[in-house]
Amino acid sequence: MHQIHEHTGRIASSVLPGRFMVEYLPFLKYIPSWTGLVPWKVWGETWHKHDTDMFIRFLDDASKAAQKGDAEAARSFAAGLVEGEKRHNLDKKQMAWLAGNMFGAGAETVRVSPRPRARGPRR
């Protein structure tokens, strides 16, 4: 769960207006990462690879658990994607990102929603 919260935090901070210079100078997107002149691009590529590996690992774990007979895993969104792979026409990376972001959206919703307080019966 910690990794998902880190991912959603990075995404949330990345989409803030004005966060990266490329928004003001669009030609910067054409400068290769290896030049060192576009640190935001290196940052994005590094985290994209890291998050892709994480989501593929999560997808594989859900698929393996479902194949072993874990009823809860078999009902998961991720296992459903893998099971209907041909029908959905998505490659493994696309399935992993779809499942990972759906999970992340749910995790963030639960994380920021107010928690109900325990109260006694109403009179």
Disulfide bonds with the S-S distance in Angstrom:
none
